[in-house]
Amino acid sequence: MSEDLNKETEELNEGEELDNILVLNDEEGNEVEFEFLDLIEYEGEEYVVLLPVESEETEEAGEVVILKLEDTESDEEESYVSVENEETLNKVFEIFKEKFEDEFNFVD
């Protein structure tokens, strides 16, 4: 996903849970749901590993999205940007695979 995504700030009612679901807005303002899998630190930067919430028409099931966490001026909002560097993406994914090798069935 080449677009920058911003985390939408949501207010939860008492007792309501999101089950690690993040609702992000793409550049066109469309809401996209992801399941948060992990936060990886690599070379002083933080990256989130997200799994798109599957819809029935999704063909590429199981592919994760890795976005870089960027600081914003607001404490209530986080900004996620796409990672263009293929080497960085591969390194972050390798760290993720090592951490979760017993929990996920990774297919090359």
KANOR-V878693 format. One record per residue. N is the residue number from 1. SS is DSSP state (alpha for helix, beta for strand, coil for the rest). PHI is phi in radians with two decimals (999 if undefined). OMEGA is omega as a letter, one per 30 degrees, with the letter a starting at -180 (999 if undefined). Layout:
# KANOR-V878693
[[N SS PHI OMEGA] [N SS PHI OMEGA]]
This chain:
# KANOR-V878693
[[1 coil 999 a] [2 coil -1.64 a] [3 coil -1.57 l] [4 coil -1.33 a] [5 beta -2.15 l] [6 beta -2.02 l] [7 beta -1.23 l] [8 coil -1.41 l] [9 coil -1.39 a] [10 coil -2.14 l] [11 coil -1.73 a] [12 coil -1.80 l] [13 coil -1.29 a] [14 coil -1.00 l] [15 coil 1.53 a] [16 coil -1.45 a] [17 coil -2.14 l] [18 coil -1.77 l] [19 coil 0.93 l] [20 coil 1.09 l] [21 beta -1.71 l] [22 beta -1.86 l] [23 beta -1.86 a] [24 beta -1.93 l] [25 beta -1.85 l] [26 coil -1.44 a] [27 coil -1.09 a] [28 coil -1.61 l] [29 coil 1.49 l] [30 coil -1.36 l] [31 beta -1.42 l] [32 beta -2.27 a] [33 beta -1.72 l] [34 beta -2.33 l] [35 beta -1.64 l] [36 beta -1.31 l] [37 beta -1.80 a] [38 beta -2.92 l] [39 beta -2.02 a] [40 beta -1.98 l] [41 beta -1.75 a] [42 beta -2.53 l] [43 coil 0.86 l] [44 coil 1.37 l] [45 beta -2.02 l] [46 beta -1.95 a] [47 beta -2.25 l] [48 beta -1.79 l] [49 beta -1.89 a] [50 beta -2.15 l] [51 beta -1.99 l] [52 beta -1.02 l] [53 coil -1.20 a] [54 coil -1.29 l] [55 coil -1.88 a] [56 coil -1.09 a] [57 coil -1.54 l] [58 coil -1.24 a] [59 coil -1.63 a] [60 coil -1.70 a] [61 coil -1.10 l] [62 coil 1.57 l] [63 coil -1.36 l] [64 beta -1.64 l] [65 beta -2.03 l] [66 beta -1.97 l] [67 beta -2.19 l] [68 beta -1.51 l] [69 beta -1.48 l] [70 beta -2.08 l] [71 coil -1.23 l] [72 coil -2.18 l] [73 coil -1.29 a] [74 coil -1.71 l] [75 coil -1.32 a] [76 coil -1.58 a] [77 coil -2.29 l] [78 coil -2.01 l] [79 beta -2.07 l] [80 beta -2.06 l] [81 beta -2.17 l] [82 beta -1.20 a] [83 coil -1.85 a] [84 coil -1.53 a] [85 coil -1.35 a] [86 alpha -1.08 l] [87 alpha -1.12 l] [88 alpha -1.10 l] [89 alpha -0.99 a] [90 alpha -1.12 a] [91 alpha -1.13 l] [92 alpha -1.09 l] [93 alpha -1.14 l] [94 alpha -1.09 l] [95 alpha -1.08 l] [96 alpha -1.05 a] [97 alpha -1.07 l] [98 alpha -1.11 a] [99 alpha -1.18 a] [100 coil -2.07 a] [101 coil -1.07 a] [102 coil -1.54 a] [103 coil -1.79 a] [104 coil -2.17 l] [105 coil -1.73 a] [106 coil -1.41 l] [107 coil -2.04 l] [108 coil -1.42 999]]
